[in-house]
Amino acid sequence: MPRRIDAHHHLWDLTRREQPWMDGPWAEPIRRTFTPDDLAPHLDAHGIGATVVVQSSSSVEETRELLALADGSDRIAGVVGWADLTDPGVGEVLAELAAGPGGDRLVGLRHQVQDEPDPRWLDRADARRGLAAVADAGLVYDLLVTPRELPAALDAVRELPRLRFVLDHAAKPPVASGERDPWARRLAALAALPNVDCKLSGLVTEADWEGWQPEQVLPYAWHVLDAFGPGRVLFGSDWPVCTLAASYDEVMSLAETATQRLSEEERAAVFGGNAARAYGLGT
């Protein structure tokens, strides 16, 4: 059986740089530095042998730092970093990152598309050129979008079949309100394309942080599994952001419950094998 992999977590050092997205009192519980040593006990408790750390700020320097952390870690198997997709020289930036310390751990790139004023930002010619450079570099592109940006994401995935996409946080469904569409319909359309996987992550922070119950979140997780199938869903904790609403243990318990109807082999894929395949991590 493949090793267990947490395909989505963050690390940041606030003594090095601020995280601009922490823009209000709501972020106080996570407005501190988080290190691999902080994460390790949670991984140990659940038998997780490898992780993918994901960028949290629009900073190439942060990506270099994450790669250096991975280079000194036997647990961080992959880094999803950041570079300016609209930069005509983004290919050279990616090559420089890959040649630097920990560069062999660079597995993907991500941009905070959800924060762009234009819901069709992924349609921009310069963004598409950048996505093509990601494909040329042999990397994966993580989609950080909400239901608003899913139509443009669908077009990008369709028009770049040689690029592997991974959808983060199931495109952030409106769990707190209990609504399903247009999220469910748009997610199913995206799942119909073969070059995209989806992370089972981030759902608890789309629910009511103080009062969510598993029965409110599980229908969204089940829709993800039904749409993508167990062969294209990756477990991710979204730690430490998840702790705004749930502990690591609670996130893991929710994912275990969501996948209990699957076979042993399918569950092993969701909790490790699919991440190894999607990001080329090996086993």
N, C-alpha and C positions, 0 to 999 in steps of 0.2 A: 504494500500500500504506500502511496506517496506520503511524504511528510506533511504535517499540517502547516499551513501558511496563512498568516494574517496579511491580506493583500492591500490593506489601506490603513495606515496610521501616520501620525505627524510627530515631529520633534522640532522644538524651536528654543532658541537661546535669546531671551529678551535683553541680555547684556550686550549682545551683538547688534540686534536690530529690533525695531518695533514691528508689530503685526498690525497693519492699518485696518484690517477688517474687524479687529477687536474695538469697535467704535462706540461702546456704551457700557453702562453698569452690568448688563447681562453677561459680559465676558469676564467679570471679576473672578469667578471660580477657576478660570484657566489662564488668567493673566500672570503667568509665572513661567520660568524655564522648565522644559520637560526634556529629559535625557533618556538614552537607552537603558540606563540603570533603573529609571523610574518604571519603564515598561516591562523589564525582565520578569518581575514576579508574576505579572498577569499572564505572560506567555508560558512560564513554567507551570502555572496552575492548570493550564489547559493543554499542555503537551504540544505547544506550537514551536516548531523548530526553525522557522524562517519568516521573514517579513518583507513587505514592500513599504518604504517610507515615501511619502508624497509631499511635494512642495506646499508651503503655506503662504509664501509671499512672492511677489513678482520680482525676483532677484536672481540673477545668474550667480552672484556671490553665495547666496544661500544654497544653491544647487551644488557649488563646489564644496561647501562645508558638509552637506549631507553625503556627498560622495566620499569625502575624507572620513566621515564617521563610519560609512559602510566598509571602507577599506580596512578599518581597524576592528571590524565586528565579524563574528562568525555567525551572526543571526540576520543581519540586514542583507538580504540576497539581491534586492533591487531598489533603485531610486527612480522615482518619477519626478523629474525636475522641471525647471522653468527656463525658457528663453523667449525672446520677443519673436513671435511667429511672423510678424509683419516686417521684420528686418530682412532686407535682401541678402544679408550675409549670415542668416541664421544657420545655414549648413556648415559654415566655417566655425561658428560658435559651438555647435554640437560636436564637431570633430575635435575642437580644443578640449571640451569637457571630457570626451571619451579618451583622450590621450593623457589626461591628468591623473592625479592620485585618485584611486577608486573608480576610474573611468569605465572599467569593465562592469561595474554595477549599474551604470546608466541604462535603464530599460525603457524609459518613456518620457514624455513631455506633457505638461498640462498648462492651460491658461484659464483664468477665472472668467469664462465666457458669461456666466450668470450675472456678472457685475457690469457688463458692457451695456450702455444705453440702447444700442441697436440690437433687437432680438435676432436680426439676420446677420450678425457680425461674422459668423462662419461662412457666409456667402461672399465676403469681400475677396477681391482678387489677390490682395497681399496675404490674407489669412490662408487662402487655398494654396498659394505658392509655398507658404511656410509648412503647411501640412504635407505637401509633396516632399519637402526637404526632410521632414520627420521620417517619411517612408523610405527615402533614399538612404537615410542613416541607419535603417534597420530597426527603428524604434517603434514603440506603441504610442498612440495618442489617447490620453485620458480625457473624456468629455465631462466637464463640470458645467452642467446645464440644469435648468428647471423646465417645467412643461412649456413655458413661453418660448424657449429656444429649441425645443425638440424638432420643429419642422425644418429649421436650417441644419440641425445636426443630421437629420434624416437625409437631406440632400448631400451633405458632405460625405457621409458614409457611403451613400449610393455611388457618388461620382469618383471616389478614391478607393476602388476595390483592392488595391495592393497595400493599403494601409490598414493595420489592425487597430481598432478602436476599443476602448473599454469605458463603459458608461459608469460614472461614479454616482453612488447613492441613489441608483434607480431613477435619476432625474428629479429627485426631491418631490415626491408626491405630496399632496395636501392632506396628510394624515390627520392633523388636528381638526380639520373641518369635516372629515369623513367623506369628502367628495372623491369621485373616481375619474370622471372624464373632465377635460380631454386627456388627462395624463394617461389613463389606461389604454385608450385607443392609440395615442401617439407612441407609447412604449411598444405596443404590439407591432405597429408598423416598422419601427426601428429593429425589433427583434427578428423580423422576417428577412433581414439582410445578414448574410453569413459572416461578414468581417467585423462583427461587433459582439463583445461580451458585456456582461453587466455585473456590477458589484452589489452584493447583498450587504449594504452598509448604509449608515447615516439615517436610517428610518426613525430611530427614537427621537432625534432632534427635530424631525418634522412633525412629531406628535406634541401633545401638551406636556411640557417638561415636568410639571409637578404632578399630573394626575393620569398619565397614560397607563393603559392596561394592554396586556398582550393581545387580547381579542380585537383591539382597535388597530393594531399594527400588522398582525398576521395576514389579513386579506391582501395587503399590498405586497408582502413578501411572497405569498402564494401566486399572485399575478405575475411577478417577476419570474418565478420558477416555471410557471405554465407557459409564459411567452418565450423565454429563452431556452427552456429545457435545462436539466441539471448538468448538461455538458458545457454550458456557456455562462454559468453563474459562479462568482468568486466571493467567498466570505471576506469581509473586511470589518474591522472594529470601529474605525474612525476615531480611535483613541488619540489624544485626550478630549477631543471635541465632544465625543459621546457622553462624557461625564457631566455635561450640562444637564442631561436628562436621565442617564443610567450609568451604572458601573460597568466595568469590563465584564464581570461575571453575568450581569443581567443581559448585556448585549449577546454574549455567547449563548446563554440559555434561550434567548429568543430565536437565535439562528438555529439552534439544535431542535427547537420545537417546530420551526417552520419547515425543516427538512426531515422530520421523523417519518414521513410517508415514503421517503426515497429508499432505494436499496443501499446496502453497505457500500457498494462500489460507487454509486451516485453521490452519496454523502462524502466519500473520500475525495471525489472530484471537486465538489463545492468547497470543501475545507482544505484544499491543497493542490490537487492535480490540475485543476483548470487555471489557477494562477501560474503554476509552473509552465504550462503550455503557452498561455497568453503572453507572458513576459519573458519566456525563454530562460527560466530559472534552472531548469533541470530538476532532478529528484535526488 
